[in-house]
Amino acid sequence: MQTGLKPLGRERLWLLALLSPSLVGLAFGAFGSVFATLLISFLHWDLITPPEWAGLDNFAKLFTDSQFHKSLLTTFYFSSLYVPGVLVTSLIVAVLLNRKLRGLAFFRTVYFLPVVSSAVAVGLVWTGIYAKDNGLLNRAIEALGGQPVTWLGSQMVLVSVVIVNIWGAVGEGMIVFLAGLQAVPRDIYDAAEVDGANEWQQFCHITLPLIVPTLFFQAVLSTINGFQAFEYVYILTRQAGGGSNMPVLMFTIYRNGFNWFRMGQASAQALVLALIIFGLTLLYFWLQRRWAAA
């Protein structure tokens, strides 16, 4: 059975003509950049002198690069806190905003605002909030009789940066979960209420099972964003010498490429990061299929 509309005759030419800007941008901007990164990873190149063939040397150095190992471990720590935090917080906000409340559009806009706000501006605001001297958070703690905390110090920096990143991602996750929640038929909830199920039982036995695809989709998005975290990390943790007390992998790639001009090493690290994200994405899809088959 044939469904949908298909372009015929000259319509195909018009279709290609109208899609050509997007197709060209996709070819050069996405696939072109991936190919360029792959090529540069086999070179020694500092953007100034002519590139030299390095073979697998840039990849071999990753096994002995302690900074790369540290940044990779930090990225896994960061993502292990960030991904569950985004999922849980976004789901709670979406459930609350899926009710019939006054000013619902206003609250949805407020929660989504961090997504469209400038990361630099938001990062500077949070820098002021976390400041040890005269920071808003420490002022509140001192007003309650506590001692100021070094929020961006070595002991608290991971949790502090995770909180900012979760705050910035809740709006996006809220939209995704709202779409999943609103796709659940209301008749199911009405039938559950007739059977005497309370709200918690409805959430556990109706809502969660029916939004499993949405949960996995948001988990994939959050994992990608977690492993690619950079803006808030750069603004909140960058030190005077250009380093960071919480060097995630994206920060290390940035320093290799644009501070030290080791483009080959930066490209090799970027490919490793891409392979990790790709592998975790495949794992999510496998788990989703297993969950659906159970």
C-alpha positions in Angstrom: 0.0 0.0 0.0 1.4 3.3 -1.1 1.0 6.2 1.4 2.1 9.8 1.4 2.8 12.2 -1.5 5.8 11.9 -3.8 7.2 14.7 -6.0 6.6 14.1 -9.7 8.4 15.5 -12.8 9.7 19.1 -12.3 8.6 18.9 -8.6 11.7 16.8 -8.0 14.0 19.5 -9.4 12.3 22.1 -7.3 12.6 19.9 -4.2 16.3 19.4 -4.8 16.8 23.1 -5.4 15.0 24.1 -2.2 16.8 21.5 -0.2 20.3 22.2 -1.7 21.4 24.8 0.8 20.6 22.4 3.7 22.2 19.5 1.9 25.3 21.4 1.1 25.6 22.7 4.7 25.1 19.1 6.0 27.7 17.7 3.6 30.4 20.3 4.4 29.4 21.3 7.9 28.8 17.8 9.4 30.3 15.1 7.2 33.1 17.4 6.0 34.1 18.3 9.5 34.1 14.6 10.5 36.3 13.7 7.6 38.7 16.7 8.3 39.0 15.6 11.9 39.8 12.0 10.9 42.4 13.3 8.5 44.0 15.7 10.9 44.2 13.0 13.6 46.9 11.3 11.4 49.0 14.5 11.2 51.4 16.6 13.2 50.1 20.1 12.6 50.3 23.4 14.5 48.2 25.5 12.0 51.3 27.4 11.0 53.9 25.0 9.6 53.0 22.5 6.9 51.4 19.3 8.3 53.5 16.2 8.6 52.2 12.6 8.5 52.1 11.0 11.9 50.3 7.8 11.3 48.9 6.4 14.5 51.3 8.4 16.7 48.6 10.7 18.0 46.5 7.8 19.0 49.4 6.0 20.6 50.2 9.0 22.8 46.7 8.8 24.3 47.8 5.6 26.2 50.6 7.5 28.0 48.9 11.0 28.3 48.1 11.4 32.0 46.2 14.6 31.3 43.9 12.8 28.8 43.3 10.0 31.3 42.4 12.5 34.0 40.1 14.4 31.8 38.4 11.2 30.6 37.9 10.1 34.1 36.5 13.5 35.1 34.1 13.4 32.2 32.7 10.0 33.3 32.3 11.3 36.9 30.6 14.4 35.6 28.3 12.5 33.3 27.4 10.0 36.0 26.0 12.8 38.1 24.7 15.0 35.2 22.6 12.4 33.3 20.5 11.1 36.2 20.2 14.6 37.6 18.8 15.9 34.3 16.4 12.9 33.9 15.0 13.1 37.4 14.7 16.9 37.7 13.3 17.3 34.2 10.7 14.5 34.7 9.6 16.0 38.1 9.2 19.5 36.5 7.4 18.1 33.5 4.9 16.1 35.7 4.2 19.3 37.8 3.7 21.4 34.7 1.5 18.8 33.0 -1.3 19.7 35.4 -3.9 22.3 35.0 -2.4 25.3 36.8 -2.8 29.0 36.6 0.0 30.7 34.7 1.2 27.4 33.2 2.7 29.1 30.1 4.6 31.5 32.3 6.2 28.7 34.4 7.1 26.7 31.3 8.8 29.8 29.8 10.7 30.4 33.0 12.0 26.8 33.1 12.9 26.9 29.4 14.7 30.3 29.7 18.1 28.9 30.6 18.2 26.8 27.4 18.0 30.0 25.2 20.1 32.2 27.4 23.8 32.9 26.7 26.0 30.4 28.3 28.7 33.0 28.9 26.3 35.4 30.6 24.7 32.6 32.7 28.2 31.3 33.6 29.3 34.7 34.8 26.1 35.0 36.9 26.8 31.7 38.6 30.4 32.7 39.1 29.1 35.6 41.2 26.7 33.2 43.1 29.5 30.8 43.9 32.2 33.4 44.8 33.8 32.7 48.1 34.0 36.3 49.1 30.6 38.2 48.8 29.0 35.5 46.8 25.3 35.3 47.1 25.3 31.7 48.2 28.0 32.2 50.9 26.2 35.4 52.1 23.1 33.3 52.6 25.1 30.7 54.5 26.7 33.3 56.7 23.4 34.9 57.4 22.2 31.5 58.8 25.3 31.3 61.0 27.4 29.0 58.7 30.9 29.3 57.3 31.6 30.3 53.7 32.3 27.4 51.3 34.8 27.4 48.4 32.2 26.2 45.9 34.6 26.2 43.0 37.5 24.7 44.9 38.9 21.2 44.3 36.5 19.5 46.7 33.2 21.0 45.6 33.9 22.0 42.0 32.4 18.9 40.4 29.1 19.1 42.3 28.9 22.9 41.7 29.4 22.6 38.0 27.0 19.7 37.7 24.3 21.7 39.4 24.8 24.6 36.9 24.7 22.3 33.9 21.6 20.5 35.2 19.9 23.9 35.8 20.7 24.8 32.2 19.4 21.6 30.7 16.2 21.1 32.7 14.2 23.2 30.2 15.1 21.0 27.3 14.3 17.8 29.2 11.1 19.3 30.4 9.9 19.9 26.8 10.8 16.3 25.8 9.0 14.8 28.8 6.0 17.0 28.4 5.6 15.7 24.9 5.8 12.1 26.2 3.4 12.8 29.1 0.8 14.4 26.9 0.8 11.4 24.5 -0.4 9.1 27.3 -4.2 8.7 26.9 -6.2 10.3 29.7 -8.7 7.4 29.6 -6.1 5.2 31.2 -5.8 7.5 34.2 -9.6 7.7 34.5 -9.9 4.0 34.6 -7.1 3.8 37.2 -8.9 6.3 39.4 -12.1 4.3 39.2 -10.1 1.2 40.4 -8.9 3.2 43.4 -5.3 3.9 42.3 -3.7 7.0 43.9 -1.4 9.5 42.0 1.8 7.7 43.0 0.5 4.3 41.9 -0.7 5.9 38.6 2.8 7.4 38.1 4.6 4.1 38.8 2.3 1.7 36.9 1.0 3.9 34.1 3.2 7.0 33.5 6.6 5.5 33.7 6.0 2.4 31.6 4.3 4.4 28.9 7.1 7.0 28.6 10.0 4.6 28.5 10.9 5.5 24.9 10.9 9.2 26.0 13.1 8.3 29.0 15.6 6.6 26.7 15.6 9.4 24.2 16.3 12.0 26.9 19.0 9.7 28.3 20.7 9.7 25.0 20.5 13.5 24.7 21.7 14.0 28.2 24.6 11.6 27.7 25.7 13.4 24.6 25.4 16.8 26.3 27.2 15.5 29.4 30.2 14.2 27.5 30.3 17.4 25.4 30.1 19.8 28.4 32.3 22.7 27.9 30.9 26.3 28.3 30.0 26.2 32.0 33.2 24.2 32.7 35.3 26.8 30.9 33.7 29.8 32.6 33.4 28.5 36.1 36.7 26.5 36.5 39.2 28.2 34.2 42.3 29.3 36.1 44.9 32.0 35.5 47.3 29.8 33.5 44.6 28.6 31.2 44.0 25.3 33.0 41.1 24.0 34.9 40.6 22.4 38.3 37.9 20.2 36.6 39.3 19.4 33.2 36.7 17.5 31.3 37.6 16.0 27.9 36.2 18.8 25.9 38.3 21.3 27.8 41.4 19.2 27.2 40.6 19.0 23.5 40.2 22.8 23.4 43.5 23.4 25.1 45.3 20.9 22.8 43.9 22.5 19.7 43.7 26.2 20.5 46.2 26.8 23.3 49.0 24.5 22.4 48.1 24.1 18.6 48.4 20.3 18.7 45.7 19.8 16.2 46.6 16.2 15.6 46.3 15.2 19.2 43.1 17.3 19.7 41.5 15.5 16.7 42.5 12.1 18.0 41.0 12.9 21.3 37.8 14.2 19.6 37.5 11.0 17.7 37.8 8.9 20.9 35.1 11.1 22.5 32.9 10.6 19.4 33.4 6.8 19.6 32.5 6.8 23.3 29.3 8.7 22.7 28.5 6.4 19.8 29.1 3.3 21.9 26.9 4.6 24.7 24.2 5.5 22.3 24.2 2.0 20.9 24.0 0.7 24.5 21.0 2.8 25.2 19.2 1.5 22.1 20.1 -2.1 23.0 18.7 -1.6 26.5 15.6 -0.1 25.1 15.0 -3.1 22.8 15.6 -5.4 25.7 13.2 -3.4 27.9 10.5 -3.5 25.2 10.9 -7.2 24.7 10.7 -8.0 28.4 
